[in-house]
């Protein structure tokens, strides 16, 4: 749930549609939808690419996820 929320937040923060992010990632928009919906897991390299496509710092995103994970 935390990762899904982070993925969606990054995309929305970058003001990208699922289709636009899919194009940046060279993936179909269904890939973006499935990751955000929790139907598909995202591996570390995909997370880094997602962060960069949304102009987010991957290291900071992981730190933020780690902090939130400790609070759940």
MARBA-3410 file (N, C-alpha, C, O; in Angstrom, 1 decimal):
72
0.8,-1.2,0.0,0.0,0.0,0.0,0.9,1.3,0.0,0.6,2.2,-0.7 ~ 2.0,1.2,0.8,2.8,2.4,0.8,3.5,2.7,-0.5,3.5,3.8,-1.0 ~ 3.9,1.6,-1.2,4.6,1.8,-2.5,3.6,2.3,-3.5,3.9,3.2,-4.3 ~ 2.4,1.7,-3.5,1.4,2.1,-4.4,1.0,3.6,-4.3,0.9,4.4,-5.3 ~ 0.9,4.1,-3.0,0.6,5.5,-2.8,1.8,6.3,-3.2,1.6,7.4,-3.8
3.0,5.9,-3.0,4.2,6.7,-3.5,4.2,6.8,-5.0,4.5,7.8,-5.5 ~ 4.0,5.7,-5.7,4.0,5.7,-7.1,3.0,6.7,-7.7,3.3,7.5,-8.6 ~ 1.8,6.6,-7.2,0.7,7.5,-7.6,1.0,8.9,-7.3,0.8,9.8,-8.1 ~ 1.5,9.2,-6.1,1.9,10.5,-5.7,3.0,11.1,-6.5,2.9,12.3,-6.9 ~ 4.0,10.3,-6.9,5.0,10.8,-7.8,4.5,11.2,-9.1,4.8,12.3,-9.7
3.7,10.3,-9.7,3.1,10.6,-11.0,2.2,11.8,-11.0,2.3,12.7,-11.9 ~ 1.3,11.9,-10.0,0.5,13.1,-9.9,1.2,14.3,-9.6,0.9,15.4,-10.2 ~ 2.3,14.3,-8.8,3.1,15.4,-8.5,3.8,15.9,-9.8,4.1,17.1,-9.9 ~ 4.2,15.0,-10.7,4.8,15.4,-11.9,3.8,15.8,-13.0,4.2,16.2,-14.1 ~ 2.5,15.8,-12.6,1.4,16.1,-13.5,1.5,15.3,-14.8,1.3,15.8,-15.9
1.7,14.0,-14.6,1.7,13.1,-15.8,0.5,12.2,-15.7,0.1,11.7,-14.7 ~ -0.1,11.9,-16.9,-1.1,10.9,-17.0,-0.5,9.5,-17.0,0.8,9.4,-17.1 ~ -1.2,8.5,-16.8,-0.7,7.2,-16.8,-0.1,6.9,-18.2,1.0,6.3,-18.3 ~ -0.7,7.4,-19.2,-0.2,7.2,-20.6,1.1,7.9,-20.8,2.0,7.4,-21.4 ~ 1.2,9.2,-20.3,2.4,9.9,-20.5,3.6,9.3,-19.7,4.7,9.2,-20.2
3.3,8.8,-18.5,4.4,8.1,-17.8,4.8,6.8,-18.5,6.0,6.5,-18.5 ~ 3.8,6.1,-18.9,4.1,4.9,-19.7,5.0,5.2,-20.9,6.0,4.4,-21.1 ~ 4.8,6.2,-21.6,5.6,6.6,-22.7,7.1,6.9,-22.2,8.0,6.5,-22.9 ~ 7.2,7.7,-21.1,8.5,8.0,-20.6,9.3,6.7,-20.2,10.5,6.6,-20.3 ~ 8.5,5.7,-19.7,9.1,4.5,-19.2,9.3,3.5,-20.4,9.8,2.4,-20.2
8.8,3.8,-21.6,8.8,2.9,-22.7,8.0,1.6,-22.4,8.4,0.5,-22.7 ~ 6.9,1.8,-21.7,6.0,0.8,-21.3,4.5,1.1,-21.6,4.3,2.3,-21.8 ~ 3.6,0.2,-21.8,2.2,0.6,-22.0,1.6,1.2,-20.8,2.1,0.9,-19.7 ~ 0.6,2.0,-21.0,0.0,2.7,-19.8,-0.6,1.7,-18.8,-0.7,1.9,-17.6 ~ -0.9,0.5,-19.3,-1.4,-0.6,-18.4,-0.4,-1.0,-17.4,-0.8,-1.4,-16.3
0.9,-0.9,-17.7,1.9,-1.2,-16.7,1.8,-0.2,-15.6,1.9,-0.6,-14.4 ~ 1.7,1.1,-15.9,1.5,2.1,-14.8,0.3,1.8,-14.0,0.3,1.9,-12.8 ~ -0.8,1.6,-14.7,-2.1,1.3,-14.0,-1.9,0.1,-13.0,-2.3,0.2,-11.9 ~ -1.4,-1.0,-13.5,-1.2,-2.2,-12.7,-0.3,-2.0,-11.5,-0.6,-2.6,-10.4 ~ 0.7,-1.2,-11.7,1.6,-1.0,-10.5,0.9,-0.1,-9.5,1.0,-0.4,-8.3
0.2,0.9,-9.9,-0.5,1.8,-9.0,-1.7,1.1,-8.3,-2.0,1.4,-7.2 ~ -2.3,0.1,-9.0,-3.4,-0.6,-8.5,-3.0,-1.8,-7.6,-3.8,-2.4,-6.9 ~ -1.7,-2.1,-7.6,-1.2,-3.2,-6.8,-1.4,-4.5,-7.5,-1.2,-5.6,-6.8 ~ -1.7,-4.5,-8.7,-1.8,-5.8,-9.5,-0.5,-6.3,-9.9,-0.4,-7.5,-10.3 ~ 0.5,-5.5,-9.9,1.9,-5.8,-10.3,2.9,-5.2,-9.4,2.8,-4.0,-9.0
3.8,-6.0,-9.0,4.9,-5.5,-8.1,5.9,-4.8,-9.0,6.0,-5.0,-10.2 ~ 6.7,-3.9,-8.4,7.7,-3.1,-9.2,9.0,-3.5,-8.6,9.2,-3.4,-7.4 ~ 10.0,-3.8,-9.5,11.3,-4.1,-9.0,12.2,-2.9,-8.8,11.8,-1.8,-9.2 ~ 13.3,-3.0,-8.1,14.1,-1.8,-7.8,14.5,-1.0,-9.0,14.5,0.3,-8.9 ~ 14.9,-1.6,-10.0,15.3,-0.8,-11.2,14.1,-0.1,-11.8,14.2,1.0,-12.3
12.9,-0.7,-11.8,11.7,-0.1,-12.3,11.4,1.1,-11.4,10.9,2.2,-11.9 ~ 11.5,1.0,-10.1,11.3,2.1,-9.2,12.2,3.3,-9.5,11.7,4.4,-9.5 ~ 13.4,3.0,-9.7,14.4,4.1,-10.1,14.0,4.8,-11.3,14.0,6.0,-11.4 ~ 13.6,4.0,-12.4,13.2,4.6,-13.6,11.9,5.4,-13.4,11.8,6.5,-14.0 ~ 11.0,4.9,-12.6,9.7,5.7,-12.3,10.1,7.0,-11.7,9.5,8.0,-12.0
10.9,6.9,-10.7,11.3,8.2,-9.9,11.9,9.2,-10.9,11.6,10.3,-10.9 ~ 12.9,8.7,-11.7,13.5,9.6,-12.6,12.5,10.2,-13.6,12.6,11.4,-14.0 ~ 11.6,9.4,-14.1,10.6,9.9,-15.1,9.7,11.0,-14.5,9.2,11.8,-15.1 ~ 9.5,10.9,-13.1,8.7,11.8,-12.4,9.6,12.9,-11.8,9.1,13.8,-11.0 ~ 10.8,13.0,-12.1,11.8,14.0,-11.6,11.9,13.9,-10.1,11.9,15.0,-9.4
11.9,12.7,-9.5,12.1,12.5,-8.1,13.4,11.9,-7.8,13.9,11.1,-8.7 ~ 14.0,12.1,-6.7,15.2,11.5,-6.3,15.0,10.1,-5.7,14.3,9.9,-4.7 ~ 15.4,9.0,-6.4,15.1,7.7,-6.0,15.6,7.4,-4.6,14.9,6.7,-3.8 ~ 16.7,7.9,-4.2,17.2,7.7,-2.8,16.3,8.3,-1.8,16.0,7.7,-0.7 ~ 15.8,9.5,-2.1,14.9,10.1,-1.1,13.5,9.4,-1.1,13.0,9.3,0.0
13.1,8.9,-2.2,11.8,8.1,-2.2,12.0,6.9,-1.3,11.1,6.6,-0.6 ~ 13.1,6.2,-1.4,13.3,5.0,-0.6,13.4,5.3,0.8,12.9,4.6,1.7 ~ 14.1,6.4,1.2,14.2,6.9,2.6,12.8,7.2,3.1,12.5,6.8,4.2 ~ 12.0,7.9,2.3,10.6,8.2,2.8,9.8,6.9,3.0,9.0,6.9,3.9 ~ 9.9,6.0,2.1,9.2,4.7,2.2,9.6,4.0,3.5,8.8,3.4,4.2
10.9,4.0,3.7,11.5,3.3,4.9,10.9,3.9,6.2,10.5,3.2,7.1 ~ 10.8,5.3,6.2,10.3,6.0,7.4,8.8,5.6,7.6,8.4,5.3,8.7 ~ 8.1,5.6,6.5,6.6,5.3,6.6,6.4,3.9,7.0,5.5,3.5,7.7 ~ 7.2,3.0,6.5,7.1,1.5,6.8,7.2,1.3,8.3,6.5,0.4,8.9 ~ 8.1,2.1,9.0,8.3,1.9,10.4,7.1,2.4,11.2,6.9,2.0,12.4
6.2,3.2,10.6,5.1,3.7,11.3,3.8,2.9,11.1,2.8,3.1,11.8 ~ 3.8,1.9,10.3,2.6,1.1,10.0,2.5,0.0,11.0,1.6,-0.8,10.9
END
